[in-house]
Amino acid sequence: MEDRELIGSLYPAQERNSLGIIRIKGDASNRQYFRVSGPGGSTIACIDPAFRGNDPDCYPFLIMRNLLAGHGVRVPAILGSNPGEGVLLLEDCGDLMLQDEIAILDQARLFARYRQVIDILVRIQSIRPDGSAIPFSLSFDHDKLMFEFDFFIEHALRGYFSGVLDEDSITALRREFYAITNLLVRPEHFVLNHRDFHSRNIMLFKDEAVVIDFQDARLGLPQYDIVSLLRDSYVSLDTLLVEELKRYHFDQLCRIGLTTMDAGEYLRFFDLMAFQRNVKAVGTFCYQTAIVGNRSFEPCILPTMAFLKDYIYAQPELAGAGRLLEPLISKRTS
């Protein structure tokens, strides 16, 4: 079927010819999104090949959507679905993202907004395993973290930035990545993570923060998602604001008993996790730019790489990787 037919299948027959359907920008996945205008108002249609022909009870997006909604996290409502064709009809929560608001808020209002978002994050992180396979059988284990480091090696070092590091340096760097991964696999500290909790995945609808793009959730350190939010590739936050918000997140984790870390350990793991998360993001941006041909992510490469120096200087465990990455960092961020 054509896109219009697929989307129309979720509407009464008498309304299908009058639908206004406009494709809208999505993320870096295979999903396609459309804004649909009809007699009942505006909705968002999602066409997802991973949903096509699958049991809705096994579809991660719907599982996570219902889990989050059941714990009081504001997510888009499901208005209809056609699993056979892989189509979902979602509530339209507008176009305003957290990213868009940053430039227009003063420091006090920005701090308040981010505290609101962190409160949502802590609510997500407080959801405990309930025996279900998704998302609680998934975690940022050694294999997953090394897959993300290897993705960076393949698509950034051997791809987009080919020639900046020689193969001996890349081999040595992978050993450093392996050691960093060992530090980050701490299941005793794991909580539920959204996995992509940044300013483009927080919609602001009627002054309410709505969480989207949550289908890849898994267990990991609580720092994973707060790194995504505060060391965001898409926005630049004031350093003092970032420090205040890190303290706020840590205090909220402690308040509800979600961590046994002390403040120093929390900050150490923030830097280690931020290094891994930002390296992973650079790999993704390089892949999207050079392989997929989606150059909209290319402007995010250098700002994300610029974050790395702070972690390398702060944590001795990152010194070896920092020395090996120095030709890349100095060449591309000077």
For each residue, the residues with C-beta under 8 A, 3 or more apart:
1: 5 6 9 85
2: 5 6
3: 6 7 21 23 32 34 47
4: 7 8 19 21
5: 1 2 8 9
6: 1 2 3 9 45 47 82 85 86 87
7: 3 4 10 11 19 21 34 36 45 47 87 89
8: 4 5 11 16 19
9: 1 5 6 82 85 87
10: 7 45 79 80 81 82 87 89
11: 7 8 15 16 19 38
12: 15 16
13: 16
14:
15: 11 12 18 19 38 39 40
16: 8 11 12 13 19
17:
18: 15 38 39
19: 4 7 8 11 15 16 36 37 38
20: 36 37 38
21: 3 4 7 34 35 36 37 45
22: 34 35 37
23: 3 32 33 34
24: 33 34 35 44
25: 33
26: 29 31 32 33
27: 31 200 213
28: 284 288 292 294 297
29: 26
30: 48 49 50
31: 26 27 46 47 48 49 50
32: 3 23 26 46 47 48
33: 23 24 25 26 44 45 46
34: 3 7 21 22 23 24 44 45 46 47
35: 21 22 24 42 43 44 45 92
36: 7 19 20 21 42 43 44 45 89
37: 19 20 21 22 41 42
38: 11 15 18 19 20 41 42 43
39: 15 18
40: 15 43
41: 37 38 92
42: 35 36 37 38 92
43: 35 36 38 40 79 89 90 91 92
44: 24 33 34 35 36 76 89 90 91 92 93
45: 6 7 10 21 33 34 35 36 87 88 89 90
46: 31 32 33 34 87 88 89 90
47: 3 6 7 31 32 34 85 86 87
48: 30 31 32 51 52 61 86 87 88
49: 30 31 52 86
50: 30 31 54 59 86
51: 48 54 56 59 61 81 83 86 87 88
52: 48 49 83 84 85 86
53: 83 84 86
54: 50 51 58 59 83 86
55: 58 59 83
56: 51 59 62 81 83
57: 62 63
58: 54 55 63 134
59: 50 51 54 55 56 62 63 83
60: 63 64 134 135 215 216 217
61: 48 51 64 65 88 214 215
62: 56 57 59 65 66 78 81
63: 57 58 59 60 66 67 132 134 135
64: 60 61 67 68 134 135 214 215 217
65: 61 62 68 69 75 76 78 214
66: 62 63 69 70
67: 63 64 70 71 127 135
68: 64 65 71 73 75 124 127 211 214
69: 65 66 72 73 75
70: 66 67
71: 67 68 123 124 126 127
72: 69 123
73: 68 69 120 123 124 211
74: 120 208 209 210 211
75: 65 68 69 210 211 212 214
76: 44 65 90 91 93 210 212
77: 90 91
78: 62 65 81 88 89 90 91
79: 10 43 89 90 91
80: 10 88 89
81: 10 51 56 62 78 87 88 89
82: 6 9 10 85 86 87
83: 51 52 53 54 55 56 59 86
84: 52 53
85: 1 6 9 47 52 82
86: 6 47 48 49 50 51 52 53 54 82 83
87: 6 7 9 10 45 46 47 48 51 81 82
88: 45 46 48 51 61 78 80 81
89: 7 10 36 43 44 45 46 78 79 80 81
90: 43 44 45 46 76 77 78 79
91: 43 44 76 77 78 79
92: 35 41 42 43 44
93: 44 76 203 205 210 212
94: 203 204 205
95:
96: 100 101 203 204 205
97: 100 101 199 200 201 202 203 204
98: 101 102 113 117 199 200 202 203 204 209
99: 102 199 200 232 234 235
100: 96 97 103 104 204
101: 96 97 98 104 105 110 113 204
102: 98 99 105 110 199 235 237
103: 100
104: 100 101
105: 101 102 109 110 113
106: 109 110
107: 110 111 238 241
108: 111 112
109: 105 106 112 113
110: 101 102 105 106 107 113 114 241
111: 107 108 114 115 241 244 245
112: 108 109 115 116
113: 98 101 105 109 110 116 117 209
114: 110 111 117 118 229 241 245
115: 111 112 118 119 245 248
116: 112 113 119 120 209
117: 98 113 114 120 121 202 209 229
118: 114 115 121 122 226 229 245 248 249 252
119: 115 116 122 123 252
120: 73 74 116 117 123 124 209 211
121: 117 118 124 125 194 197 225 226 229 249
122: 118 119 125 126 249 252 253 256 258
123: 71 72 73 119 120 126 127
124: 68 71 73 120 121 127 192 193 194 211 217 225
125: 121 122 191 192 193 222 225 253 258
126: 71 122 123 191 192 256 258
127: 67 68 71 123 124 192
128: 192
129: 132 136 219
130: 136
131: 136
132: 63 129 135 136
133: 136 137
134: 58 60 63 64 137 138
135: 60 63 64 67 132 138 192 217 218 219
136: 129 130 131 132 133 192 219
137: 133 134
138: 134 135 217 218 219
139: 144 187 190 218 219 220
140: 144 145 184 185 190 193 218 219 220 221 224
141: 144 145 185
142: 145 146 181 182 185
143: 146 147
144: 139 140 141 147 148 218
145: 140 141 142 148 149 181 184 185 276
146: 142 143 149 150 177 178 181
147: 143 144 150 151
148: 144 145 151 152 276 279 280 283
149: 145 146 152 153 174 177 180 181 276 279 280
150: 146 147 153 154 174
151: 147 148 154 155 280 283 284 287
152: 148 149 155 156 157 279 280 282 283 286
153: 149 150 156 157 158 170 173 174 177 283
154: 150 151 157 158 159 283
155: 151 152 158 159 160 283 284 286 287 290 291
156: 152 153 159 160 161 282 283 286
157: 152 153 154 161 162 164 165 170 173 328
158: 153 154 155 162 170
159: 154 155 156 162 286 287 290 291
160: 155 156 286 289 290 301
161: 156 157 164 165 286 328 332
162: 157 158 159
163:
164: 157 161 327 328 331
165: 157 161 169 170 173 324 325 327 328
166: 169 170
167: 170 171
168: 171 172
169: 165 166 172 173 324 327
170: 153 157 158 165 166 167 173 174
171: 167 168 174 175
172: 168 169 175 176 320 324
173: 153 157 165 169 170 176 177 321 324 325
174: 149 150 153 170 171 177 178
175: 171 172 178 179
176: 172 173 179 180 320 321 324
177: 146 149 153 173 174 180 181 279 321
178: 146 174 175 181 182
179: 175 176 182 183 317 320
180: 149 176 177 183 184 272 275 276 317 318 321
181: 142 145 146 149 177 178 184 185 276
182: 142 178 179 185
183: 179 180 186 272 317
184: 140 145 180 181 221 269 272 273 276
185: 140 141 142 145 181 182
186: 183 189 190 221 269
187: 139 190 219
188: 260
189: 186 221 222 259 260 261 269
190: 139 140 186 187 219 220 221
191: 125 126 219 220 221 222 258
192: 124 125 126 127 128 135 136 217 218 219
193: 124 125 140 197 217 218 219 220 221 222 224 225
194: 121 124 197 201 211 214 217 225 228
195: 214 216 217 218 220 224 225 228
196: 201 213 214 216 228
197: 121 193 194 201 202 211 225 226 228 229
198: 201 202 228 229 232 233 234
199: 97 98 99 102 202 229 232 234 235
200: 27 97 98 99 234
201: 97 194 196 197 198 211 212 213 214
202: 97 98 117 197 198 199 209 210 211 212
203: 93 94 96 97 98 209 210 211 212
204: 94 96 97 98 100 101 207 208 209 210
205: 93 94 96 208 210
206:
207: 204
208: 74 204 205
209: 74 98 113 116 117 120 202 203 204
210: 74 75 76 93 202 203 204 205
211: 68 73 74 75 120 124 194 197 201 202 203 214
212: 75 76 93 201 202 203
213: 27 196 201 216
214: 61 64 65 68 75 194 195 196 201 211 217
215: 60 61 64
216: 60 195 196 213
217: 60 64 124 135 138 192 193 194 195 214
218: 135 138 139 140 144 192 193 195
219: 129 135 136 138 139 140 187 190 191 192 193
220: 139 140 190 191 193 195 224
221: 140 184 186 189 190 191 193 224 269 273
222: 125 189 191 193 225 226 249 253 258 259
223: 226 227 266 269 270 272 273 274
224: 140 193 195 220 221 227 228 273 277
225: 121 124 125 193 194 195 197 222 228 229
226: 118 121 197 222 223 229 230 245 246 249 270
227: 223 224 230 231 270 273 274 277 278
228: 194 195 196 197 198 224 225 231 232 277
229: 114 117 118 121 197 198 199 225 226 232 245
230: 226 227 237 242 245 246
231: 227 228 242 274 277 278 307
232: 99 198 199 228 229 235 237
233: 198 278 281 285 300 303 304
234: 99 198 199 200 300
235: 99 102 199 232
236: 303
237: 102 230 232 241 242 245
238: 107 241 242
239: 242 243
240: 243 244
241: 107 110 111 114 237 238 244 245
242: 230 231 237 238 239 245 246
243: 239 240 246 247
244: 111 240 241 247 248
245: 111 114 115 118 226 229 230 237 241 242 248 249
246: 226 230 242 243 249 250 266 267 270
247: 243 244 250 251 263
248: 115 118 244 245 251 252
249: 118 121 122 222 226 245 246 252 253
250: 246 247 253 254 259 261 263 266
251: 247 248 254 255
252: 118 119 122 248 249 255 256
253: 122 125 222 249 250 256 258 259 261 266
254: 250 251 257 258 259
255: 251 252
256: 122 126 252 253
257: 254
258: 122 125 126 191 222 253 254
259: 189 222 250 253 254 266
260: 188 189
261: 189 250 253 265 266 269
262: 265 266
263: 247 250 266 267
264: 267 268
265: 261 262 268 269
266: 223 246 250 253 259 261 262 263 269 270
267: 246 263 264 270 271
268: 264 265 271 272 315
269: 184 186 189 221 223 261 265 266 272 273
270: 223 226 227 246 266 267 273 274
271: 267 268 274 275 310 311 314 315 318
272: 180 183 184 223 268 269 275 276 311 315 317 318
273: 184 221 223 224 227 269 270 276 277
274: 223 227 231 270 271 277 278 307 311
275: 180 271 272 278 279 308 311 312 315 318 321
276: 145 148 149 180 181 184 272 273 279 280
277: 224 227 228 231 273 274 280 281
278: 227 231 233 274 275 281 282 304 305 307 308 311
279: 148 149 152 177 275 276 282 283 308
280: 148 149 151 152 276 277 283 284
281: 233 277 278 284 285 300 304
282: 152 156 278 279 285 286 301 304 305
283: 148 151 152 153 154 155 156 279 280 286 287
284: 28 151 155 280 281 287 288 297
285: 233 281 282 288 289 297 298 300 301 304
286: 152 155 156 159 160 161 282 283 289 290 301
287: 151 155 159 283 284 290 291 292
288: 28 284 285 291 292 294 296 297
289: 160 285 286 292 293 294 295 297 298 301
290: 155 159 160 286 287
291: 155 159 287 288
292: 28 287 288 289
293: 289
294: 28 288 289 297
295: 289 298
296: 288 299
297: 28 284 285 288 289 294 300 301
298: 285 289 295 301
299: 296 302 303
300: 233 234 281 285 297 303 304
301: 160 282 285 286 289 297 298 304 305 332
302: 299 305 306 332 333
303: 233 236 299 300 306 307
304: 233 278 281 282 285 300 301 307
305: 278 282 301 302 308 328 329 332 333
306: 302 303 309 333
307: 231 274 278 303 304 310 311
308: 275 278 279 305 311 312 322 325 329
309: 306 312 313 322 329 333
310: 271 307 313 314
311: 271 272 274 275 278 307 308 314 315 318
312: 275 308 309 315 318 319 321 322 325
313: 309 310 322
314: 271 310 311 318
315: 268 271 272 275 311 312 318 319
316: 319
317: 179 180 183 272
318: 180 271 272 275 311 312 314 315 321 322
319: 312 315 316 322 323
320: 172 176 179 323 324
321: 173 176 177 180 275 312 318 324 325
322: 308 309 312 313 318 319 325 326 329
323: 319 320 326
324: 165 169 172 173 176 320 321
325: 165 173 308 312 321 322 328 329
326: 322 323 329 330
327: 164 165 169 330 331
328: 157 161 164 165 305 325 331 332
329: 305 308 309 322 325 326 332 333
330: 326 327 333 334
331: 164 327 328 334
332: 161 301 302 305 328 329
333: 302 305 306 309 329 330
334: 330 331
